[in-house]
Amino acid sequence: MDSQKIADELAAVRSCHPLVHHITNTVTMNDCANITLCAGGGACDGGGTGGGR
């Protein structure tokens, strides 16, 4: 994949601002959210109290 194709795809993602629901652990949650925000999306981890306790 060439750099122009990557740039075009990234621009397409940024133009629609997708909401991405991350299913991950607390160690990587912040990194995943920051990467998604940097790419132009919105991050959602579901919140909650952790396992229904």
Buried (B, 14 or more C-beta within 10 A) or exposed (E): EEEEEEEEEEEEEEEEEEEBEBEEEEEEBEEBBEBBEEEBBEBEBEEEEEEEE
